[in-house]
Amino acid sequence: MKEQQADTFKCEICGLHYNDKIDAQKCQEWCSKHNSCDLEVTARSIEASKSHHIFS
């Protein structure tokens, strides 16, 4: 886990960004252990928050 900008943290394995350091650490731990992403953690990523689509 690497700090990017002020208060932004990146998982070094999958590259997702988080505002919360703990979420970034959880992401990196999961990625390194399972070689995949945990949907519960990635849902809190900055990328996920930018991609919420509303379908009618």
Buried (B, 14 or more C-beta within 10 A) or exposed (E): BEEEEEEBBBBEBBEBBBEEEEBBBBBBBBBEEEEEBBEEBBEBBBEBEEEEEEEE
